[in-house]
Amino acid sequence: MKSYGQYCALAKALDVVGGRWTLLIVRELLIRGRLRYTDLREGLPGIATNLLVDRLRELEKFGIVESAIVGPPISANLFWLTERGAALEPILMQLGAWGAPLLAEASSKDKFHTHWIALPAKLHLVDLTPSEPSVCIQLEHAGEPLSIRIKGTIQPQVGPAADADLTLKGRPRLLLGTLLKRIDWNAAIAAGLKYEGDPAVLSRIGRAGSANGRSSVRGISPASNVN
């Protein structure tokens, strides 16, 4: 990777993580933990195989990613973030927050994986009644589940939950908008959101930084564009 050649911490950081796809590789490892190469590539639709190999090699060189071959019975090369790599999480969070308004103009052809909701959920949501027993909300799109357990903190986990109190299924905009209290519940249902369980579970979570984090399940917020 070419260097900016500047005596500036930001420039030096961009020398390492400013390349195309680099931070998205970090995103996958942050959310999903240790991954095989094939699983990592599956979470990065559109990346060329040779480019992923190059980026992983660079990330290992700079101490952001480590890898090891594990097995038997089936040998596989696993990749994971080092402590320095995991320290990029708040940076990705803030970049995601900055980019959130751009989703309003996103193409309907954009690729999506449900687990990508994990980071905005951790950034934007708070538990309004942390002394209450744990509850779990499951999100699902195209057969890909993400479980979000709420107990004092917001704890996303890739995969299904056997004890989900509420399961939401639908298009990405509906899932994200409903979870983050940006889309009115009735408008989301009318637009095609499906659910199983108790919608009142959504009252357990609120938006971080709002006046009191509270909103009713039936009137979460004005619906702007749910299609």
C-alpha contacts under 8 A as a table, 3 or more apart, distances in Angstrom:
res1	aa1	res2	aa2	distance
1	M	15	D	7.03
1	M	16	V	7.70
1	M	19	G	7.62
1	M	58	E	7.82
2	K	15	D	6.87
3	S	12	K	7.67
3	S	15	D	5.22
4	Y	11	A	6.27
4	Y	12	K	7.47
4	Y	15	D	6.54
5	G	11	A	7.81
6	Q	11	A	6.15
6	Q	12	K	7.21
7	Y	11	A	7.40
7	Y	12	K	7.45
8	C	11	A	5.25
8	C	12	K	6.18
9	A	12	K	5.01
9	A	13	A	6.09
10	L	13	A	5.05
10	L	14	L	6.19
11	A	14	L	5.06
11	A	15	D	6.15
12	K	15	D	4.97
12	K	16	V	6.79
13	A	16	V	5.33
13	A	17	V	6.18
13	A	18	G	7.26
14	L	17	V	5.06
14	L	18	G	4.12
14	L	19	G	7.45
15	D	18	G	5.93
15	D	19	G	7.65
16	V	19	G	7.37
16	V	58	E	7.86
16	V	59	L	7.60
16	V	62	F	7.16
17	V	22	T	5.71
17	V	23	L	6.35
18	G	22	T	6.83
18	G	23	L	7.57
19	G	22	T	5.53
19	G	23	L	7.93
20	R	23	L	7.76
21	W	24	L	5.16
21	W	25	I	6.23
21	W	47	I	7.60
21	W	52	L	7.97
21	W	55	R	7.70
22	T	25	I	5.27
22	T	26	V	6.56
22	T	55	R	6.36
23	L	26	V	4.86
23	L	27	R	6.10
23	L	92	L	7.56
24	L	27	R	4.75
24	L	28	E	6.34
24	L	44	L	7.39
25	I	28	E	5.28
25	I	29	L	6.51
25	I	40	L	7.55
25	I	44	L	7.48
26	V	29	L	5.22
26	V	30	L	6.02
26	V	81	L	7.47
26	V	85	G	7.34
26	V	88	L	7.92
27	R	30	L	5.11
27	R	31	I	6.22
27	R	89	E	7.98
27	R	92	L	7.40
28	E	31	I	5.37
28	E	32	R	5.82
28	E	33	G	7.60
28	E	40	L	6.85
28	E	43	G	6.70
29	L	32	R	5.25
29	L	33	G	4.88
29	L	34	R	6.43
29	L	35	L	7.00
29	L	40	L	7.89
29	L	79	F	7.81
29	L	80	W	6.03
29	L	81	L	6.39
30	L	33	G	5.82
30	L	81	L	7.29
30	L	86	A	6.72
30	L	89	E	7.18
31	I	115	H	7.25
31	I	116	W	7.75
31	I	118	A	6.77
31	I	119	L	7.42
31	I	157	Q	7.82
31	I	158	V	7.66
32	R	35	L	7.16
32	R	157	Q	7.85
32	R	158	V	6.60
33	G	80	W	6.26
33	G	81	L	7.77
34	R	78	L	6.13
34	R	79	F	5.49
34	R	80	W	4.69
34	R	81	L	7.84
35	L	39	D	5.96
35	L	40	L	5.93
35	L	78	L	5.27
35	L	79	F	5.35
35	L	80	W	6.68
36	R	39	D	5.24
36	R	40	L	6.17
36	R	76	A	6.39
36	R	77	N	5.63
36	R	78	L	4.56
36	R	79	F	6.32
37	Y	40	L	5.07
37	Y	41	R	6.17
37	Y	77	N	6.48
37	Y	78	L	6.69
37	Y	79	F	7.21
38	T	41	R	5.15
38	T	42	E	6.18
39	D	42	E	5.02
39	D	43	G	6.48
40	L	43	G	5.31
40	L	44	L	6.70
41	R	44	L	5.14
41	R	45	P	7.04
41	R	47	I	7.28
41	R	49	T	7.71
41	R	52	L	7.50
42	E	45	P	6.17
43	G	113	H	7.29
44	L	47	I	5.99
45	P	111	K	7.02
47	I	51	L	6.87
47	I	52	L	6.66
48	A	51	L	5.23
48	A	52	L	6.34
49	T	52	L	5.26
49	T	53	V	6.37
50	N	53	V	5.11
50	N	54	D	6.24
51	L	54	D	5.00
51	L	55	R	6.09
52	L	55	R	5.10
52	L	56	L	6.08
53	V	56	L	5.28
53	V	57	R	6.19
54	D	57	R	5.11
54	D	58	E	6.27
55	R	58	E	5.07
55	R	59	L	6.13
56	L	59	L	5.03
56	L	60	E	6.14
56	L	65	V	7.32
57	R	60	E	5.23
57	R	61	K	6.17
58	E	61	K	4.95
58	E	62	F	6.37
59	L	62	F	5.28
59	L	63	G	6.28
59	L	64	I	5.17
59	L	65	V	5.39
60	E	63	G	5.08
60	E	64	I	5.78
60	E	65	V	4.73
60	E	66	E	5.69
60	E	67	S	7.84
61	K	64	I	7.72
62	F	65	V	7.88
63	G	66	E	7.15
63	G	82	T	6.80
63	G	84	R	7.06
63	G	85	G	7.39
64	I	81	L	5.89
64	I	82	T	5.37
64	I	83	E	7.58
64	I	84	R	5.72
64	I	85	G	4.20
64	I	86	A	7.87
65	V	79	F	6.68
65	V	80	W	5.59
65	V	81	L	4.50
65	V	82	T	5.43
65	V	85	G	6.40
66	E	79	F	5.76
66	E	80	W	5.54
66	E	81	L	6.22
66	E	82	T	6.33
67	S	77	N	6.69
67	S	78	L	5.35
67	S	79	F	4.38
67	S	80	W	6.37
68	A	77	N	5.59
68	A	78	L	5.49
68	A	79	F	6.90
69	I	75	S	6.51
69	I	76	A	5.44
69	I	77	N	4.26
69	I	78	L	6.13
70	V	74	I	7.88
70	V	75	S	5.38
70	V	76	A	5.44
70	V	77	N	6.29
70	V	78	L	6.99
71	G	74	I	5.20
71	G	75	S	4.16
71	G	76	A	6.47
72	P	75	S	5.26
81	L	84	R	7.57
81	L	85	G	5.05
81	L	86	A	5.80
82	T	85	G	4.93
82	T	86	A	6.17
83	E	86	A	5.11
83	E	87	A	6.30
84	R	87	A	5.13
84	R	88	L	7.28
85	G	88	L	5.68
86	A	89	E	5.79
87	A	90	P	7.13
88	L	91	I	5.28
88	L	92	L	6.34
89	E	92	L	5.19
89	E	93	M	6.17
90	P	93	M	4.86
90	P	94	Q	6.20
91	I	94	Q	5.27
91	I	95	L	6.17
92	L	95	L	5.04
92	L	96	G	6.02
93	M	96	G	5.13
93	M	97	A	6.25
93	M	119	L	6.50
93	M	120	P	7.08
93	M	123	L	6.52
94	Q	97	A	4.93
94	Q	98	W	6.10
95	L	98	W	5.04
95	L	99	G	6.11
96	G	99	G	5.02
96	G	100	A	5.99
96	G	120	P	7.25
97	A	100	A	5.20
97	A	120	P	7.52
98	W	101	P	7.20
99	G	102	L	5.45
99	G	103	L	7.31
100	A	103	L	5.56
100	A	104	A	7.94
101	P	104	A	5.91
102	L	105	E	5.69
102	L	106	A	6.68
103	L	106	A	4.82
104	A	225	N	7.92
106	A	110	D	7.06
107	S	110	D	5.45
112	F	116	W	7.56
112	F	172	P	7.23
113	H	116	W	5.75
113	H	141	H	7.51
113	H	144	E	7.20
114	T	117	I	5.95
114	T	139	L	7.14
114	T	140	E	6.40
114	T	141	H	5.97
114	T	144	E	6.01
114	T	145	P	6.46
114	T	146	L	6.17
114	T	172	P	7.50
115	H	118	A	5.59
115	H	144	E	7.83
115	H	145	P	7.42
115	H	146	L	5.61
115	H	158	V	6.02
116	W	119	L	6.63
117	I	120	P	5.63
117	I	121	A	6.08
117	I	176	L	6.91
118	A	121	A	5.21
118	A	122	K	6.33
118	A	146	L	7.68
118	A	148	I	7.97
118	A	156	P	5.52
118	A	157	Q	7.60
119	L	122	K	5.20
119	L	123	L	6.18
120	P	123	L	4.92
120	P	124	H	5.80
120	P	125	L	7.94
121	A	124	H	5.48
121	A	125	L	5.53
121	A	154	I	7.18
121	A	156	P	7.61
121	A	179	L	7.83
121	A	180	L	7.38
122	K	125	L	5.95
122	K	154	I	5.64
122	K	155	Q	7.17
122	K	156	P	7.46
123	L	208	A	7.73
124	H	180	L	7.12
124	H	207	R	5.60
124	H	208	A	5.16
125	L	154	I	6.92
125	L	180	L	7.02
125	L	205	I	6.26
125	L	206	G	5.56
125	L	207	R	4.87
125	L	208	A	5.35
126	V	152	G	7.82
126	V	153	T	6.69
126	V	154	I	6.64
126	V	205	I	5.58
126	V	206	G	5.34
126	V	207	R	6.18
126	V	208	A	5.66
126	V	213	G	7.57
127	D	130	P	5.57
127	D	150	I	6.37
127	D	151	K	6.82
127	D	152	G	5.55
127	D	153	T	6.17
127	D	154	I	7.01
127	D	204	R	6.10
127	D	205	I	4.91
127	D	206	G	6.55
128	L	204	R	5.61
128	L	205	I	5.57
128	L	206	G	6.22
128	L	213	G	7.14
128	L	214	R	7.62
129	T	132	E	5.72
129	T	152	G	7.47
129	T	204	R	6.48
130	P	133	P	7.79
130	P	151	K	5.66
130	P	152	G	4.20
130	P	153	T	7.69
131	S	151	K	7.75
131	S	152	G	7.18
132	E	151	K	7.46
133	P	151	K	6.82
134	S	149	R	6.85
134	S	150	I	5.63
134	S	151	K	4.72
135	V	149	R	5.82
135	V	150	I	5.39
135	V	151	K	6.89
135	V	164	A	7.35
135	V	165	D	6.31
135	V	201	V	7.48
136	C	147	S	6.73
136	C	148	I	5.55
136	C	149	R	4.33
136	C	150	I	6.08
136	C	161	A	7.70
136	C	163	D	7.04
136	C	164	A	4.86
136	C	165	D	5.41
136	C	166	L	6.82
137	I	147	S	5.90
137	I	148	I	5.17
137	I	149	R	6.44
137	I	164	A	5.66
137	I	165	D	5.99
137	I	166	L	4.95
137	I	167	T	5.85
137	I	168	L	7.69
137	I	201	V	7.72
138	Q	145	P	6.57
138	Q	146	L	5.65
138	Q	147	S	4.37
138	Q	148	I	6.07
138	Q	160	P	7.01
138	Q	161	A	7.00
138	Q	164	A	6.05
138	Q	165	D	7.90
138	Q	166	L	6.19
138	Q	167	T	4.55
138	Q	168	L	6.21
139	L	145	P	5.56
139	L	146	L	5.19
139	L	147	S	6.39
139	L	148	I	7.99
139	L	167	T	5.81
139	L	168	L	4.92
139	L	169	K	6.01
139	L	175	L	6.89
140	E	143	G	6.11
140	E	144	E	5.37
140	E	145	P	4.37
140	E	146	L	6.38
140	E	167	T	7.43
140	E	168	L	6.20
140	E	169	K	4.80
140	E	170	G	6.86
141	H	144	E	5.41
141	H	145	P	6.83
141	H	169	K	5.87
141	H	170	G	5.73
141	H	171	R	6.42
141	H	172	P	7.10
144	E	159	G	7.26
145	P	158	V	6.65
145	P	159	G	5.02
145	P	160	P	5.31
146	L	156	P	6.90
146	L	157	Q	5.97
146	L	158	V	4.72
146	L	159	G	5.16
146	L	160	P	6.25
147	S	156	P	5.64
147	S	157	Q	5.18
147	S	158	V	6.19
147	S	159	G	6.21
147	S	160	P	5.87
147	S	161	A	5.95
147	S	164	A	7.67
148	I	154	I	6.70
148	I	155	Q	5.48
148	I	156	P	4.18
148	I	157	Q	6.20
149	R	154	I	6.12
149	R	155	Q	5.03
149	R	156	P	6.23
149	R	157	Q	7.92
150	I	153	T	5.85
150	I	154	I	5.04
150	I	155	Q	6.29
150	I	205	I	7.89
151	K	154	I	6.87
151	K	155	Q	7.98
161	A	164	A	5.43
164	A	167	T	6.56
164	A	197	G	7.99
165	D	197	G	5.66
165	D	198	D	6.39
165	D	201	V	7.07
166	L	195	Y	7.01
166	L	196	E	5.75
166	L	197	G	4.44
166	L	198	D	5.49
166	L	199	P	6.45
166	L	201	V	6.76
167	T	195	Y	5.40
167	T	196	E	5.12
167	T	197	G	6.37
168	L	175	L	6.89
168	L	193	L	6.96
168	L	194	K	5.81
168	L	195	Y	4.56
168	L	196	E	6.79
169	K	175	L	7.03
169	K	193	L	5.95
169	K	194	K	5.01
169	K	195	Y	6.07
170	G	174	L	6.22
170	G	175	L	6.16
170	G	192	G	6.63
170	G	193	L	4.91
170	G	194	K	6.21
171	R	174	L	5.39
171	R	175	L	6.29
171	R	193	L	7.41
172	P	175	L	5.17
172	P	176	L	6.07
173	R	176	L	5.39
173	R	177	G	5.76
173	R	226	V	6.36
173	R	227	N	7.20
174	L	177	G	5.16
174	L	178	T	5.85
174	L	183	I	7.50
174	L	188	A	6.15
174	L	191	A	7.91
174	L	193	L	6.44
174	L	226	V	6.13
174	L	227	N	7.76
175	L	178	T	5.40
175	L	179	L	6.09
175	L	193	L	7.59
176	L	179	L	5.22
176	L	180	L	6.02
177	G	180	L	5.30
177	G	181	K	6.00
177	G	182	R	4.82
177	G	183	I	5.05
177	G	226	V	7.79
178	T	181	K	5.13
178	T	182	R	6.08
178	T	183	I	5.18
178	T	184	D	7.05
178	T	185	W	6.73
178	T	188	A	7.01
179	L	182	R	7.71
179	L	202	L	7.50
180	L	183	I	7.90
180	L	206	G	7.72
180	L	207	R	6.67
181	K	184	D	7.21
181	K	206	G	7.57
181	K	207	R	7.24
181	K	215	S	7.68
181	K	220	I	5.30
181	K	221	S	6.26
182	R	220	I	6.73
182	R	221	S	5.47
182	R	222	P	7.10
182	R	223	A	6.79
183	I	187	A	6.90
183	I	188	A	6.41
183	I	220	I	6.36
183	I	221	S	5.65
183	I	222	P	6.26
183	I	223	A	4.64
183	I	224	S	7.26
183	I	226	V	7.13
184	D	187	A	5.22
184	D	188	A	6.15
184	D	217	V	7.87
184	D	218	R	6.73
184	D	219	G	5.40
184	D	220	I	4.80
184	D	221	S	5.15
184	D	222	P	5.86
184	D	223	A	5.37
185	W	188	A	5.08
185	W	189	I	6.26
185	W	217	V	6.32
185	W	218	R	5.40
185	W	219	G	6.46
185	W	220	I	6.44
186	N	189	I	5.16
186	N	190	A	6.14
186	N	218	R	6.54
186	N	219	G	7.79
187	A	190	A	5.03
187	A	191	A	6.10
187	A	223	A	6.61
187	A	226	V	7.65
188	A	191	A	5.02
188	A	192	G	6.46
188	A	193	L	5.50
188	A	226	V	6.83
189	I	192	G	5.26
189	I	193	L	4.67
189	I	194	K	6.66
190	A	193	L	7.21
191	A	226	V	6.73
191	A	227	N	6.87
195	Y	199	P	7.90
198	D	201	V	5.94
199	P	202	L	5.88
199	P	217	V	6.98
200	A	203	S	5.52
200	A	204	R	7.73
200	A	217	V	6.22
201	V	204	R	5.56
201	V	205	I	7.93
202	L	205	I	5.79
202	L	217	V	6.33
203	S	206	G	7.22
203	S	214	R	7.33
203	S	215	S	6.97
203	S	216	S	6.37
203	S	217	V	6.01
205	I	213	G	7.59
205	I	214	R	7.65
206	G	210	S	7.97
206	G	212	N	7.90
206	G	213	G	4.21
206	G	214	R	5.34
206	G	215	S	7.19
207	R	210	S	5.72
207	R	213	G	4.82
207	R	214	R	7.37
208	A	213	G	6.18
209	G	212	N	7.80
209	G	213	G	7.02
210	S	213	G	4.98
210	S	214	R	7.92
211	A	214	R	7.85
215	S	219	G	6.89
215	S	220	I	5.30
215	S	221	S	7.70
216	S	219	G	5.23
216	S	220	I	5.44
217	V	220	I	5.60
219	G	222	P	7.65
223	A	226	V	6.85
